[in-house]
Amino acid sequence: MVDARRWCLGAAVAAAIASSPAGAVNLLLNPGFDIASGTGPTSYTGTAALGVSAAADWLVWNNTLSTTDTQQLPSTDPSGGGSMLEVSTGGGENGVYQFVAANSVSVVSVDVYLTSGSFELGLGQGGYYLSAAKTSTLDQWVRLTATYARGSAPGAPFPSEIGDEIFLYATNGAGADFFVDNAFAGTPEPSTWAMMLTGFAGLAFAGYRGARARQISA
């Protein structure tokens, strides 16, 4: 009986974790890059905001003067959907981004497959980096997550607020080539944290009861 209760509690906790990060609602548009922008493959040369990528709702931004190309392809991400977005750029801090509602994002995540250079996932506020996660792992899918707590970046434009955008950029000065899928931006829900904590407490108690029962029967 204890094992059955332990299994049920474990399943509930796993379900909470397996949904979007910390059970939060995904605020991104086209988070799986499955919807095409209608432009086909794109190629931009210049700096600042350059236009829409091959995936709808994702825009191209170059911080350094270079060419950035995007194209939508069938996804190879085991956790992804029908499509992924390839981004190829010749400069650092170039890639794609998306704004969401102000003061609404404390967690961002994405699956990335890097074939050259290095990559960073950024959580931003009005163009300012609040938090970032980076990888230089090549030729395999990697899940990255970046989080931010209010007040932990005093230099932010609004330090008492959380973020409003997600960046998917090359970090290498020579640029990078990467594929992205399964992106997320949102805020953990307190009810989900409570459910997870209750589940973990239940697992611990079930383990304790099981150990006690074995000691008494011995």
C-alpha positions in Angstrom: 0.0 0.0 0.0 2.8 2.4 0.9 4.5 1.7 -2.5 1.2 2.4 -4.3 0.8 5.7 -2.5 4.4 6.6 -3.2 4.0 5.8 -6.9 0.9 8.0 -7.2 2.6 10.9 -5.4 5.7 10.5 -7.6 3.5 10.5 -10.7 1.8 13.8 -9.6 5.1 15.5 -9.0 6.5 14.2 -12.3 3.5 15.6 -14.1 3.9 19.0 -12.6 7.6 19.1 -13.6 7.0 17.7 -17.1 4.5 20.4 -18.0 6.0 23.8 -18.9 8.7 24.9 -16.5 7.4 25.1 -13.0 3.9 24.6 -14.4 3.8 28.1 -15.8 1.8 29.2 -18.9 3.9 29.7 -22.0 3.5 33.4 -23.0 5.4 33.1 -26.3 3.8 33.1 -29.7 4.8 30.3 -31.9 7.1 28.7 -29.2 7.7 25.6 -31.3 8.6 27.5 -34.5 6.0 25.5 -36.3 4.2 28.5 -37.9 6.0 30.0 -40.9 6.2 33.7 -41.3 5.4 33.5 -45.0 8.7 34.9 -46.1 10.5 31.6 -46.6 14.2 31.6 -45.7 15.4 35.1 -44.7 18.8 36.8 -45.0 19.6 40.2 -43.4 22.8 42.2 -43.3 23.2 45.1 -40.9 22.6 46.0 -37.3 19.6 46.4 -34.9 16.1 45.1 -35.7 16.2 43.7 -39.2 12.9 42.0 -39.8 10.9 38.8 -39.2 12.6 35.4 -39.3 11.4 32.4 -41.3 9.3 31.5 -38.2 6.3 33.8 -37.4 6.6 36.1 -34.4 10.4 35.7 -34.1 12.4 38.7 -35.2 16.0 39.0 -36.2 18.4 41.3 -34.4 22.1 41.9 -35.1 24.2 43.6 -32.4 27.3 43.4 -34.6 27.4 44.2 -38.3 27.0 40.8 -40.2 24.6 38.7 -42.1 22.1 36.5 -40.3 20.1 33.9 -42.1 17.1 31.9 -40.9 15.1 29.0 -42.3 12.4 26.7 -41.0 13.1 23.0 -41.2 11.5 19.7 -40.0 12.5 19.3 -36.4 14.9 16.7 -35.2 14.4 17.6 -31.5 13.1 14.5 -29.6 11.1 16.9 -27.4 10.1 19.2 -30.2 7.2 19.5 -32.6 6.9 19.6 -36.4 9.5 22.3 -37.1 12.6 24.0 -35.8 14.3 27.2 -36.8 17.9 27.3 -38.1 19.8 30.5 -37.4 23.2 31.2 -39.0 25.1 34.4 -38.3 28.6 35.7 -38.9 28.7 37.9 -35.7 28.4 37.7 -32.0 25.2 38.7 -30.1 23.2 38.2 -33.3 20.1 36.0 -33.6 16.3 36.0 -33.0 14.2 37.4 -30.2 10.6 37.9 -29.1 8.9 40.4 -26.8 6.1 39.4 -24.4 4.1 41.4 -21.9 6.0 43.7 -19.6 6.9 42.3 -16.1 5.7 38.8 -17.0 8.8 36.6 -17.5 11.0 35.1 -14.8 11.9 31.9 -16.6 13.0 31.3 -20.2 14.1 28.0 -21.8 14.8 26.5 -25.2 16.2 23.4 -26.9 19.2 24.2 -29.0 21.4 22.1 -31.4 24.6 23.9 -32.1 26.8 23.1 -35.1 29.4 25.9 -34.8 30.3 28.7 -32.5 28.6 29.2 -29.1 25.0 30.0 -28.1 23.2 31.9 -25.4 19.7 32.0 -24.2 18.8 35.4 -22.7 16.0 36.7 -20.5 15.7 40.4 -21.0 14.0 43.6 -19.9 13.8 46.4 -22.5 17.0 45.1 -24.2 18.9 44.7 -20.9 20.1 41.2 -20.0 18.7 40.0 -16.7 19.9 36.5 -16.9 21.5 34.2 -19.5 22.4 30.5 -20.1 25.2 29.5 -22.5 26.4 26.4 -24.3 29.3 25.5 -26.6 28.3 21.8 -26.8 28.2 20.8 -30.5 26.1 18.3 -32.4 23.5 17.4 -29.8 20.3 18.8 -28.5 20.7 20.7 -25.2 18.0 22.2 -23.0 18.9 25.6 -21.5 17.0 27.5 -18.8 17.6 31.0 -17.5 15.8 32.5 -14.5 15.5 35.9 -12.8 14.3 37.1 -9.4 13.1 40.6 -8.8 15.8 42.9 -7.6 18.7 40.6 -8.4 20.0 42.9 -11.3 20.1 46.4 -9.8 21.3 47.9 -13.1 18.2 46.8 -14.9 15.9 49.6 -16.2 13.2 48.4 -13.8 15.0 46.4 -11.1 11.8 45.7 -9.1 10.1 44.1 -12.1 10.8 40.8 -14.0 11.5 40.5 -17.7 9.7 41.0 -21.0 11.7 39.3 -23.7 13.7 36.2 -24.8 16.9 36.2 -26.8 18.4 33.3 -28.8 21.8 34.6 -29.9 25.3 33.5 -31.0 28.0 34.5 -28.4 31.1 33.8 -30.4 32.6 36.8 -32.1 32.9 34.7 -35.3 29.2 33.9 -35.2 27.4 30.6 -34.9 25.0 28.1 -36.6 22.3 26.7 -34.5 18.8 25.1 -34.5 16.2 25.9 -31.9 12.9 24.4 -30.9 10.5 24.1 -27.9 11.0 27.6 -26.5 9.4 28.9 -23.3 8.9 32.2 -21.5 6.7 32.7 -18.4 6.5 32.8 -14.6 6.1 29.9 -12.2 2.7 29.7 -10.6 2.6 29.6 -6.8 0.0 26.8 -6.8 2.3 24.6 -8.8 5.2 25.2 -6.5 2.9 24.3 -3.6 1.7 21.1 -5.3 5.3 20.1 -6.0 6.4 20.8 -2.4 3.4 18.8 -1.1 4.3 15.9 -3.4 7.9 15.9 -2.3 6.8 16.0 1.4 4.4 13.1 0.7 7.2 11.1 -0.9 9.4 11.6 2.1 6.7 10.7 4.6 5.8 7.6 2.6 9.4 6.5 2.6 9.6 7.1 6.4 6.4 5.1 7.0 7.8 2.3 4.9 11.1 2.2 6.8 9.2 2.2 10.1 7.0 -0.6 9.0 10.0 -2.7 8.1 11.7 -2.0 11.4 8.6 -3.1 13.4 8.0 -6.2 11.4 11.7 -7.1 11.9 
